[in-house]
């Protein structure tokens, strides 16, 4: 939406059946070994877009043709800083 101003919201708390997220370029445990492919926004309007559109045999061709839209993603990385310590404390509390 317009409120996101170019940002993407990924709901990582989705943990019900068929409500999972998967990292880009991961091979899915399905027939044909489809690969989770990062897309450009313009590709979402393609009526032929399918979740099994790329597989381990076709991923290299796609990257050669279109490039990797996540190539420079690491430029936007941020340190967890003190949040890493907070997360560890939370995990320790949950584990007892």
TORKOL-409361 format. One record per residue (C-alpha): x, y, z; residue in three letters; chain. Coordinates in pm, 1 decimal. Each point is the difference from the previous one (the first is absolute). Example, Ala and Ser with C-alpha at 12.3 -4.5 7.8 and 13.67 -1.06 7.14 Angstrom:
BEGIN
<<1230.0,-450.0,780.0>,'Ala','A'>
<<137.0,344.0,-66.0>,'Ser','A'>
This chain:
BEGIN
<<0.0,0.0,0.0>,'Unk','A'>
<<100.3,363.9,-23.5>,'Unk','A'>
<<71.1,8.2,374.0>,'Unk','A'>
<<285.2,-247.8,-45.1>,'Unk','A'>
<<188.6,241.9,-227.3>,'Unk','A'>
<<200.3,-265.8,-184.0>,'Unk','A'>
<<39.7,-231.5,297.6>,'Unk','A'>
<<-109.4,-361.2,13.8>,'Unk','A'>
<<-172.0,-152.7,300.5>,'Unk','A'>
<<83.1,-363.0,66.9>,'Unk','A'>
<<-213.9,-157.8,268.3>,'Unk','A'>
<<247.0,-243.7,155.9>,'Unk','A'>
<<-248.2,-92.5,272.2>,'Unk','A'>
<<-204.1,-205.3,-244.3>,'Unk','A'>
<<34.3,-351.1,130.2>,'Unk','A'>
<<-326.9,-171.3,-88.2>,'Unk','A'>
<<-46.4,-263.7,-267.3>,'Unk','A'>
<<88.1,137.7,-344.0>,'Unk','A'>
<<102.4,332.4,154.9>,'Unk','A'>
<<375.2,-10.7,-10.9>,'Unk','A'>
<<264.1,215.6,-158.3>,'Unk','A'>
<<305.7,-129.2,-176.6>,'Unk','A'>
<<326.0,169.1,-82.8>,'Unk','A'>
<<80.0,92.0,-360.2>,'Unk','A'>
<<168.0,-264.8,-213.6>,'Unk','A'>
<<-111.6,-278.9,230.8>,'Unk','A'>
<<-92.4,-324.0,-168.5>,'Unk','A'>
<<-354.4,-96.8,92.2>,'Unk','A'>
<<-75.2,-359.9,100.5>,'Unk','A'>
<<-230.5,-60.8,-294.9>,'Unk','A'>
<<8.4,-190.8,-327.7>,'Unk','A'>
<<232.5,162.0,-249.8>,'Unk','A'>
<<203.9,173.4,273.8>,'Unk','A'>
<<-147.6,349.6,-44.5>,'Unk','A'>
<<208.5,287.7,131.0>,'Unk','A'>
<<-130.9,299.0,196.0>,'Unk','A'>
<<92.0,285.7,-230.3>,'Unk','A'>
<<13.8,367.1,95.9>,'Unk','A'>
<<-203.7,201.9,-247.5>,'Unk','A'>
<<-16.9,354.4,-121.6>,'Unk','A'>
<<-327.0,182.7,70.6>,'Unk','A'>
<<-81.6,14.2,-370.6>,'Unk','A'>
<<3.6,-379.7,-21.8>,'Unk','A'>
<<-291.8,-37.8,239.9>,'Unk','A'>
<<-244.7,105.2,-272.2>,'Unk','A'>
<<102.4,-286.6,-229.6>,'Unk','A'>
<<-300.2,-234.3,-32.9>,'Unk','A'>
<<236.4,-289.5,-72.0>,'Unk','A'>
<<192.1,45.1,326.8>,'Unk','A'>
<<1.5,-330.4,188.7>,'Unk','A'>
<<151.9,-108.6,331.7>,'Unk','A'>
<<183.5,-278.7,-183.2>,'Unk','A'>
<<118.0,224.9,-283.1>,'Unk','A'>
<<368.1,-48.6,78.4>,'Unk','A'>
<<183.3,-308.0,113.9>,'Unk','A'>
<<357.7,-107.1,63.1>,'Unk','A'>
<<49.0,-54.0,-372.8>,'Unk','A'>
<<-123.6,347.4,-106.0>,'Unk','A'>
<<117.4,231.5,277.9>,'Unk','A'>
<<337.4,75.6,-161.0>,'Unk','A'>
<<-164.4,96.3,-328.2>,'Unk','A'>
<<-230.3,240.0,179.5>,'Unk','A'>
<<287.7,164.9,184.3>,'Unk','A'>
<<197.3,27.0,-323.5>,'Unk','A'>
<<-298.8,160.4,-176.3>,'Unk','A'>
<<-134.4,234.5,268.1>,'Unk','A'>
<<269.6,23.2,264.0>,'Unk','A'>
<<-54.1,-42.2,370.9>,'Unk','A'>
<<-242.5,255.5,145.7>,'Unk','A'>
<<151.2,-68.3,343.5>,'Unk','A'>
<<360.5,45.5,-113.7>,'Unk','A'>
<<58.9,315.7,203.1>,'Unk','A'>
<<-230.6,-81.8,290.2>,'Unk','A'>
<<290.1,-27.8,243.0>,'Unk','A'>
<<60.5,375.2,-38.4>,'Unk','A'>
<<-312.7,51.3,206.1>,'Unk','A'>
<<96.7,-232.3,283.3>,'Unk','A'>
<<-8.2,127.4,354.1>,'Unk','A'>
<<167.5,-127.0,311.1>,'Unk','A'>
<<-220.7,-156.5,261.5>,'Unk','A'>
<<208.2,179.4,262.8>,'Unk','A'>
<<-156.3,-32.7,344.0>,'Unk','A'>
<<-304.3,-168.6,-152.5>,'Unk','A'>
<<204.2,-316.9,-46.3>,'Unk','A'>
<<56.4,-9.5,376.0>,'Unk','A'>
<<-371.6,63.9,64.5>,'Unk','A'>
<<-93.5,-280.1,-238.3>,'Unk','A'>
<<239.1,-240.1,170.4>,'Unk','A'>
<<-149.8,83.2,341.0>,'Unk','A'>
<<-348.1,-63.0,-138.3>,'Unk','A'>
<<106.8,-335.7,-143.3>,'Unk','A'>
<<165.1,-95.6,327.8>,'Unk','A'>
<<-322.1,85.0,188.1>,'Unk','A'>
<<-212.4,-204.4,-238.7>,'Unk','A'>
<<230.2,-299.7,23.4>,'Unk','A'>
<<-6.0,20.6,378.4>,'Unk','A'>
